[in-house]
Amino acid sequence: MGSIREFFVELIKGKPEPGVLPRPVLDKNFQSNLKGLYIIGDLAGAPLIKTAAEQGAKVVAHLANGTERERANGREEIFDVVIAGAGAAGLAAAFAAHEKGLKYTLLEQGEVANTIGIFPTGKIIYGEPVNQPMSGPLWLPAKSTKEELLENWNSQVQETGLSVRTRESLKKIEKNGVFTVHTDKAQLQTKNVVLAIGKFGNPRRLNVPGENKNKVSNYLNNPGDFRGKKIVVVGGGNVAAEAVLALFEHNEVTMLVWENEFIFPNKEYVERMQKAQRQGKLRIQFNAVTKEITDDKIIFERGGQRLEAANDHVFVMIGQELPTKFFKDSGIKLEAQWDASRWLMLALSFLIVYSVYAIKGYFWPFNLLPQETYQLWGVSPSFWYGSVYTLLMLGFGIPAMIKWGKNNKYQRYRFLSLISVQVVLLYALPELIYYLIFNDPNYWRWYGLTFAWPLFFNTFFDNPPLFFVIWGIFLAFVAMPLFVRYHGKRYCTWICSCGGLAETFGDRWRHLAPKGARSRRWEIMNWPILIASAGITLLIVLDIKNFLIEPWKLKSWYSLFADTWLVGIIAITLYPFFGGKVWCRYWCPLAKYMELLSHWFGKLKITSNEKCIQCGECSRYCEVGINVMQFARNQQEFSNKNTSCIQCGICIAVCPMEVLKFGEQPKAALK
């Protein structure tokens, strides 16, 4: 089971990218799958000090209510809550617990605000977003040095008398009625646990001989400690770039980058490093794979050649890892974790969706009984399928509109458009009016009023009325190109019913969309579907009967494969596992047609400014797997010329720094 699972997940997801690592499964109150265990801060998607502190204050306010109820029932455990991690989130939680009179303690494996403490000397800390007030008493001005921040926070801790246990590492958490928190010094019992441990204290390792030598570090605290040294920096991200730029003027620095070019650092950093390289002040080795670290050198391979670089000190800065072993030992589940229960859910999801769609389409095994068996009040199953489909979009679309559109007009109007088009044009008009009221056997043709060829290529078949032929040609070859020129693929996220269900019912799973270069290469699959739909359309419209296979048989096969299985069964089955855009991204011929048009002459794009903090929220919530963060940190625009962007605008909505925005947009497109 394990090897099959790993193959399946790797096949879909490929290599993880920065900013899109999975997170623990949490509810709206930041509670994990273990009742009473909460996770906040970096691991819960809080990219800024203010947002992390806000989570800390909120989670303690939530659990304090339950604690008060338990006290009324006479329960007296040692602690009401144990908080692990004395960064912004943990400190805010501790201040809130102290204020509410809870019995608590705060654990920290290093010193208070250890993550900030290991930043380079003099690093500037910004209190972003500027217009958001700070939750709780934690000191945070608009701008300060790390030294000023640490001095003030430590003073606040001492003056308040917070219960802090520094230099005590968390090892494991067990639950048997109450929680037992195992540290390297004690075992603590508590009703609740708040984890604010982040990822920064868990650096990714090279896993090569010599990595544990004293001369190897993962952080650069004070660049002034290094003068006249031979230094190797392993890594190609922002942290590695900052170290290189802080060291190269007074040391002999070599940078080993695993990729064949700079992909991850900010544009400004890349330009400064390239300038230093041209001046002979810095050596940069791309495609460098570290093999061993010895007492006086580092051995690496590049292009099959074994090379070495002499050094006095090595900085390994290749990112951070989730504390997956700790999570596993403690029973904390991660998103998209493929265990036995997830495979079972996949099977159940398939059976449910298949059964619903099979009844609607009246195919095996439900065609073993008379078709009338599945009619309700004399109305066909396809009508009830459309009714359920519309109710799902209404029931989940309105909460999604409230969630994303609270402070965002673009999202408000987008969800309103999706819901309105579905209710009026794709349900009331064809199903209620032409099917139920007029009993028109050609009621299904009215779907062609909204669905453009080649998504709905039936417009041109079965002796169509002239109106639908003219409208179908106009929609596909006049209206759609004009729309795409100014709006890109917004049809997918403003109008289309297939995309509409994904954006509403599938919204809760949008962050599970496959990420990585391999998953993006799979997008080539909708090319053969586009070609097949175009070819079959031509064969039937031109009445070419002497083809290798009878064209109407080809149409039946295509409809079964694409319309029934890909869009109707497989895609919806996969919503809870790979997000809602599997069909739209990988198989929809209309999406590929629009992408091609937009690539040729589309004007809509997304641009970015210099404020990216690389939190990864934009990449995480992209339903078509674009590495948005890479474009944002390099201040590069992206559109359908270089991505499969559907212009949903969620990356703009989730950015805490207002980095992204639509460019070249018409007046109707609102931020």
Summary of the structure (lengths in Angstrom):
residues: 671
radius of gyration: 28.6
end to end distance: 46.6
largest distance: 89.8
contacts: 2198
relative contact order: 0.09
helix: 48%
strand: 14%
